[in-house]
Amino acid sequence: MTTDLAAFAKKNDIKYFMISFTDLFGGQRAKLVPAQAIAGMQEDGAGFAGFATYLDLTPAHPDMLAVPDPSSVIQLPWNREVAWVAADCIMEGQDVEQAPRNVLRRLIAEAAQEGLHVKTGIEAEFFLLSPDGRELSDPFDTAAKPCYDQQAVMRRYDVVREICDYMLEMGWNPYQNDHEDANGQFEMNWDFDDALVTADKHSFFKFMTKSVAEKHGYRATFMPKPVEGLTGNGCHAHISVWDAPGAKAKTNVFAGAKDDTPTGELGLSEQGKHFLGGIMKHASALAAITNPTVNSYKRINAPRTISGATWAPNTVTWTGNNRTHMVRVPGPGRFELRLPDGAVNPYLLQAIIIAAGLSGIRSKADPGKRWDIDMYAEGHKVTGAPKLPLNMLDALRAYDEDAELKATMGAEFSAAYLKMKHQEWNEFCTHFSEWERSNTLDI
């Protein structure tokens, strides 16, 4: 049954709704709508000029309408007179095909037609910095190995507790919070769910974390590599596929009887094997989506960090319960994709996982050799596995060359994304850096 947002407002004393959508670059865009106007907005949507956001539209395009999805509505726990609701972008009665949430919705429907219902959990890492983003928020957070640092996590207890309290209140079932491997870095985990639900929660989590941090005088960032020499922000995704969506799901189709094959030994079914095969097959192109910024490639191609490991991949390999590879299979019925970083678009992350997995299942792709080695110490022993892209331009080229993945993600989306990301790369290339001044001034 569809939630009536006007009734929701009356029941919960909501004064305003934030009708929110996410653009191609992951920017969260919203209009603040009085509760008295929400009935019309639920029917017709809130009007936006798409050109004013990171979508490949012009000032001449007609109004883009963001139609709220009432199933996603969340009353802000830190400001209870406001509710947030994710929206789908419509223009002249048709879905805007390049809009990220629409891309994901279409792929979910496509997978459902083949009896596949993807469920994911994500691990969103972030730093707490000073308001100007130049210093860690905690000057005492200086340990060489700060991961799980008891004192450091308690010095930021007020922020972590407040966010976790809100997740408990919203029914997300958060189950652990920790200080991560970099100074000033944290991770908070909640239950896995259907891909669209996870994407909406991921989007809201970023908004919530930034809002709570600002309230306490800090700045939260999901930037992949905000501090040189420290571990970057990953956004690992745990992936499984089920026989039905939501609570109707009874059988994990990735869980298989153990056998003597490389994937079977780890408890992955044939479908799980082929889905993983699709991820491996398209990995270099995936990076254009999972690692979407110039800064992303300072994380996945980073030198050894102060803590001793980057915890990020640089080669297209998979393994069992071993965190030094791009994909690990920690137990039966699921695997973890460790490639994505904190800058990833919440909706495009889920979409690209489904697109690559569908490709793998349809083509019965094999994931290739399982490497049960420490990639950080013995990676030189790997032969035949491609290296991940060295920079954003290489990733965009890999995506552009992957005709199958581009088509599965959608021709209009792929064209828009490539166009705008190439513009971003070209803008970056015109930037004059301090490194250039320091290293080439006297040549």
Disulfide bonds with the S-S distance in Angstrom:
none
